[in-house]
Amino acid sequence: MKMMNSSMISEFVLLGLADSWELEIFFFIIFLLAYAAVMAGNLLIVVTVTFDSHLHCTPMYFLLGNLSFLDMSLSTITTPKMVADFLRENKTISLWGCMAQMFFLHFLGGSEMTLLIVMAVDRYIAICKPLHYTTIMNRRVLTGSVLLSWAVGLVHTMSQMVFTITLPFCGPNVVDNIFCDLPLVLKLACTETYVLELLVIADSGLLSFICFTLLLISYTVILVTVRHRSSDALSKALSTLSAHITVVTLFFGPCIFTYAWPFSSFSVDKFLSVFYSVITSLLNPIIYTLRNQEMKTAISRLRVQHVSPRQIF
């Protein structure tokens, strides 16, 4: 027992994205700027939705504010560590730091997955049942939906991590990625993990694929429903749904390929990891602000209310 305890590893080595110092500096600057943009863009949405009375009372923007908070949290779990590692020769993370990173990644990812489904339901009711929209999507339903998304995320991550934290790690400790990824970490365990790997595929991969399919079906139903209405209604529906479909595709695409697709190329895994943790969180505020007139109007309104008075004095 003493020999086994002494051979247990206490940290993992993350190989990162590049080997040369020049590329590391380049990636450091790029991802530092990207993370700053992620935080600024999503924080702008959260602040705008929180302090603008019109948006705060609108179900779609209430859910959008929660989505932006999840995006900020997801990016914060991985990106600051990744950026700091670009300047370090030894890119290590403690065993429990790795476990915590995987726990929160799946917790927040499962929550965002559920929230995107709630947002799809919200769009269906708003477009297909507009007269009953405010009655159905009331504050109680919205609060319950957000709490449900957090609960689903917690169950999702606990169903996998409760088994992962008990695994012995006594051999290789090199993770060929930019952060601790559950499928890669499982391969380093000093025991048979075939059943647990199947659980990860079923829990993360198939769940992502099924949710993505259901979301696309729901959007198709919406488009079929509004097809026979006026051209203005169809145009508005297309404009609204295009943003949602883009966000859904960007979020679920990397999840499906990472956990359900039999890739063996680590370069693909790294690309999808970067896309999932940085790019998706960066594009969401761009999609929802630059293409949304109400959001741009609310930002201008808040700027006038809180900036202009100070300039007078």
C-alpha positions as CSV (number, residue, x, y, z in Angstrom):
1,M,0.0,0.0,0.0
2,K,2.8,2.4,0.8
3,M,4.5,1.7,-2.5
4,M,1.3,2.4,-4.3
5,N,0.7,5.7,-2.5
6,S,4.2,6.8,-3.2
7,S,3.8,6.1,-6.9
8,M,0.5,8.0,-7.2
9,I,1.0,11.2,-9.3
10,S,0.1,14.6,-7.9
11,E,0.0,16.6,-11.1
12,F,-0.6,16.4,-14.8
13,V,1.5,18.0,-17.6
14,L,-0.4,19.9,-20.3
15,L,1.4,19.9,-23.6
16,G,-0.4,23.0,-24.9
17,L,-0.5,24.1,-28.5
18,A,3.0,24.8,-29.6
19,D,6.6,23.8,-29.0
20,S,8.5,26.9,-30.2
21,W,8.9,30.0,-28.0
22,E,7.9,32.3,-30.9
23,L,4.6,30.5,-31.4
24,E,4.0,30.5,-27.6
25,I,4.3,34.3,-27.5
26,F,2.1,34.7,-30.5
27,F,-0.6,32.5,-29.0
28,F,-0.2,34.3,-25.7
29,I,-1.1,37.6,-27.3
30,I,-3.9,36.2,-29.4
31,F,-5.7,34.3,-26.6
32,L,-5.1,37.1,-24.1
33,L,-6.9,39.5,-26.4
34,A,-9.6,36.9,-27.1
35,Y,-10.2,36.3,-23.4
36,A,-10.5,40.1,-22.8
37,A,-13.0,40.3,-25.7
38,V,-15.0,37.4,-24.3
39,M,-15.2,39.0,-20.8
40,A,-15.9,42.5,-22.2
41,G,-18.6,41.3,-24.7
42,N,-20.5,39.0,-22.4
43,L,-20.2,41.3,-19.4
44,L,-21.7,44.1,-21.6
45,I,-24.7,41.8,-22.3
46,V,-25.1,40.9,-18.6
47,V,-24.9,44.5,-17.5
48,T,-27.2,45.7,-20.2
49,V,-29.9,43.1,-19.5
50,T,-29.6,43.7,-15.8
51,F,-29.9,47.4,-15.7
52,D,-32.2,48.1,-18.8
53,S,-35.7,47.7,-17.5
54,H,-37.1,46.8,-20.9
55,L,-34.7,44.0,-21.6
56,H,-34.7,42.7,-18.0
57,C,-38.4,42.1,-18.2
58,T,-38.2,40.4,-21.6
59,P,-37.9,36.6,-21.4
60,M,-35.5,36.2,-24.3
61,Y,-33.0,38.7,-23.0
62,F,-33.3,37.4,-19.4
63,L,-32.2,34.0,-20.8
64,L,-29.5,35.7,-23.0
65,G,-28.0,37.3,-19.9
66,N,-27.8,34.0,-18.2
67,L,-26.2,32.5,-21.3
68,S,-23.6,35.2,-21.3
69,F,-22.8,34.5,-17.7
70,L,-22.3,30.8,-18.4
71,D,-20.0,31.7,-21.4
72,M,-17.9,34.0,-19.2
73,S,-17.6,31.2,-16.6
74,L,-16.8,28.5,-19.1
75,S,-14.0,30.6,-20.7
76,T,-12.6,31.5,-17.2
77,I,-12.3,27.9,-16.3
78,T,-9.8,27.2,-19.0
79,T,-8.4,30.3,-20.8
80,P,-6.5,32.2,-18.0
81,K,-4.6,29.0,-17.2
82,M,-3.9,28.4,-20.9
83,V,-2.7,31.9,-21.4
84,A,-0.4,31.8,-18.3
85,D,1.0,28.4,-19.5
86,F,2.2,30.0,-22.8
87,L,4.8,31.8,-20.7
88,R,5.8,28.8,-18.7
89,E,8.2,26.0,-19.6
90,N,6.6,23.5,-17.3
91,K,2.8,23.5,-18.0
92,T,1.5,21.5,-15.0
93,I,-1.8,21.4,-13.2
94,S,-2.4,19.6,-9.9
95,L,-4.4,16.4,-9.7
96,W,-7.3,18.1,-7.9
97,G,-7.0,21.2,-10.0
98,C,-7.5,19.0,-13.0
99,M,-10.5,17.3,-11.4
100,A,-12.0,20.7,-10.5
101,Q,-11.5,22.0,-14.1
102,M,-13.3,18.9,-15.5
103,F,-16.1,19.2,-12.9
104,F,-16.9,22.8,-13.7
105,L,-16.5,22.3,-17.5
106,H,-19.2,19.7,-17.5
107,F,-21.3,21.5,-14.9
108,L,-21.3,24.7,-16.9
109,G,-21.5,22.9,-20.3
110,G,-24.5,20.9,-19.2
111,S,-26.2,24.0,-17.8
112,E,-25.6,25.9,-21.1
113,M,-26.9,22.9,-23.1
114,T,-30.2,22.9,-21.1
115,L,-30.4,26.7,-21.3
116,L,-30.2,26.6,-25.1
117,I,-33.1,24.2,-25.2
118,V,-35.1,26.6,-22.9
119,M,-34.2,29.5,-25.3
120,A,-35.5,27.4,-28.3
121,V,-38.8,26.8,-26.4
122,D,-39.0,30.5,-25.7
123,R,-38.6,31.3,-29.4
124,Y,-41.3,28.8,-30.3
125,I,-43.8,30.3,-28.0
126,A,-42.9,33.9,-29.0
127,I,-43.2,33.1,-32.7
128,C,-46.0,30.5,-32.8
129,K,-48.1,31.6,-29.8
130,P,-47.5,35.3,-29.5
131,L,-50.8,36.1,-27.8
132,H,-49.9,33.7,-24.9
133,Y,-46.2,34.5,-24.8
134,T,-46.2,36.8,-21.7
135,T,-48.6,34.5,-19.8
136,I,-46.6,31.3,-20.4
137,M,-43.1,32.8,-20.1
138,N,-43.7,34.6,-16.8
139,R,-41.0,35.3,-14.2
140,R,-41.7,32.2,-12.3
141,V,-41.3,30.0,-15.3
142,L,-38.1,31.8,-16.3
143,T,-36.5,31.5,-12.9
144,G,-37.5,27.8,-12.7
145,S,-36.0,27.2,-16.1
146,V,-32.7,28.8,-15.2
147,L,-32.6,26.8,-11.9
148,L,-33.4,23.6,-13.9
149,S,-30.5,24.3,-16.3
150,W,-28.1,24.5,-13.3
151,A,-29.6,21.4,-11.8
152,V,-29.2,19.4,-15.0
153,G,-25.6,20.6,-15.3
154,L,-24.9,19.5,-11.7
155,V,-26.4,16.0,-12.3
156,H,-24.5,15.8,-15.7
157,T,-21.1,16.4,-14.1
158,M,-21.7,14.5,-10.9
159,S,-22.7,11.4,-12.9
160,Q,-19.2,11.3,-14.4
161,M,-16.9,12.9,-11.8
162,V,-18.1,10.8,-8.9
163,F,-16.4,7.8,-10.6
164,T,-13.4,9.8,-12.0
165,I,-12.2,11.2,-8.7
166,T,-11.8,7.6,-7.3
167,L,-9.5,6.4,-10.2
168,P,-5.9,5.7,-9.4
169,F,-3.3,7.7,-11.5
170,C,0.1,6.2,-11.1
171,G,1.6,6.0,-14.5
172,P,1.9,8.6,-17.4
173,N,0.7,12.0,-16.5
174,V,0.9,13.9,-19.9
175,V,-2.3,15.3,-21.2
176,D,-1.9,16.3,-24.9
177,N,-4.3,19.2,-24.7
178,I,-4.6,22.8,-23.5
179,F,-6.7,21.8,-20.4
180,C,-7.8,18.7,-18.6
181,D,-10.2,16.9,-20.9
182,L,-12.2,14.0,-19.4
183,P,-11.6,11.4,-22.3
184,L,-7.9,12.1,-22.3
185,V,-7.5,12.0,-18.5
186,L,-9.4,8.7,-18.3
187,K,-6.8,7.0,-20.6
188,L,-4.1,7.8,-18.0
189,A,-5.7,5.9,-15.1
190,C,-4.0,2.8,-13.8
191,T,-7.0,0.7,-14.1
192,E,-9.6,-0.4,-16.7
193,T,-11.8,2.5,-17.7
194,Y,-13.7,1.0,-20.6
195,V,-17.1,1.2,-18.8
196,L,-16.4,4.7,-17.6
197,E,-15.4,5.8,-21.2
198,L,-18.7,4.4,-22.5
199,L,-20.5,6.4,-19.8
200,V,-18.8,9.6,-20.9
201,I,-19.8,8.9,-24.5
202,A,-23.4,8.2,-23.5
203,D,-23.6,11.0,-21.0
204,S,-21.7,13.8,-23.0
205,G,-21.6,12.7,-26.6
206,L,-25.0,11.2,-27.2
207,L,-26.7,13.8,-24.9
208,S,-25.1,16.6,-27.0
209,F,-26.1,14.9,-30.3
210,I,-29.7,14.3,-29.1
211,C,-30.1,17.9,-27.8
212,F,-28.7,19.3,-31.0
213,T,-31.0,17.2,-33.1
214,L,-34.0,18.2,-31.0
215,L,-33.1,21.9,-31.3
216,L,-32.8,21.7,-35.0
217,I,-36.2,19.9,-35.2
218,S,-37.8,22.6,-33.0
219,Y,-36.4,25.4,-35.3
220,T,-37.7,23.5,-38.3
221,V,-41.2,23.3,-36.7
222,I,-41.1,27.1,-36.1
223,L,-40.2,27.8,-39.7
224,V,-42.9,25.5,-41.0
225,T,-45.4,27.2,-38.7
226,V,-44.6,30.7,-39.9
227,R,-44.2,29.8,-43.5
228,H,-47.9,30.5,-44.3
229,R,-47.9,33.9,-42.6
230,S,-46.9,37.3,-44.0
231,S,-43.5,37.8,-45.5
232,D,-42.6,40.2,-42.7
233,A,-43.4,37.6,-40.0
234,L,-41.3,35.0,-41.9
235,S,-38.4,37.5,-42.3
236,K,-38.5,38.4,-38.6
237,A,-38.5,34.7,-37.7
238,L,-35.6,33.9,-40.0
239,S,-33.6,36.8,-38.5
240,T,-34.2,35.6,-35.0
241,L,-33.7,31.9,-35.6
242,S,-30.5,32.4,-37.6
243,A,-28.8,33.9,-34.6
244,H,-30.0,31.0,-32.3
245,I,-29.1,28.3,-34.9
246,T,-25.6,29.8,-35.3
247,V,-25.0,29.8,-31.5
248,V,-26.4,26.2,-31.1
249,T,-24.2,24.9,-33.9
250,L,-21.1,26.6,-32.5
251,F,-21.8,25.2,-29.0
252,F,-22.9,21.6,-29.8
253,G,-20.5,21.0,-32.8
254,P,-17.3,20.7,-30.7
255,C,-19.1,18.7,-28.0
256,I,-20.4,16.1,-30.5
257,F,-17.0,15.7,-32.2
258,T,-15.1,15.6,-29.0
259,Y,-17.2,13.1,-27.1
260,A,-19.1,11.1,-29.7
261,W,-16.8,11.0,-32.8
262,P,-14.0,8.5,-33.0
263,F,-11.2,10.9,-33.7
264,S,-7.7,9.8,-32.9
265,S,-5.9,12.9,-34.0
266,F,-4.9,15.1,-31.0
267,S,-4.5,18.1,-33.3
268,V,-8.3,17.9,-33.9
269,D,-8.9,17.6,-30.2
270,K,-6.9,20.7,-29.5
271,F,-8.6,22.7,-32.2
272,L,-12.1,21.7,-30.9
273,S,-11.0,22.5,-27.3
274,V,-9.9,26.0,-28.3
275,F,-13.1,26.5,-30.3
276,Y,-15.3,25.3,-27.4
277,S,-13.6,27.3,-24.7
278,V,-12.7,30.5,-26.5
279,I,-14.2,31.0,-29.9
280,T,-17.8,30.1,-29.1
281,S,-17.8,32.4,-26.0
282,L,-16.4,35.2,-28.2
283,L,-18.8,34.8,-31.1
284,N,-22.0,34.7,-28.9
285,P,-21.9,38.4,-27.9
286,I,-21.0,39.4,-31.4
287,I,-24.0,37.5,-32.8
288,Y,-26.5,38.8,-30.2
289,T,-25.4,42.4,-30.2
290,L,-24.3,43.4,-33.6
291,R,-27.3,41.7,-35.2
292,N,-29.8,42.8,-32.6
293,Q,-31.3,46.2,-32.9
294,E,-33.0,46.1,-29.4
295,M,-29.7,45.2,-27.7
296,K,-27.8,48.0,-29.5
297,T,-30.6,50.5,-28.6
298,A,-30.5,49.4,-24.9
299,I,-26.7,49.8,-24.8
300,S,-27.0,53.4,-26.3
301,R,-29.8,54.1,-23.8
302,L,-27.7,53.0,-20.8
303,R,-24.7,55.0,-22.2
304,V,-26.8,58.2,-22.3
305,Q,-28.2,57.6,-18.8
306,H,-24.9,56.8,-17.1
307,V,-22.3,58.6,-19.1
308,S,-23.8,61.8,-20.5
309,P,-24.8,63.2,-17.1
310,R,-21.3,62.9,-15.8
311,Q,-19.9,64.8,-18.9
312,I,-22.2,67.7,-18.0
313,F,-20.5,68.2,-14.7
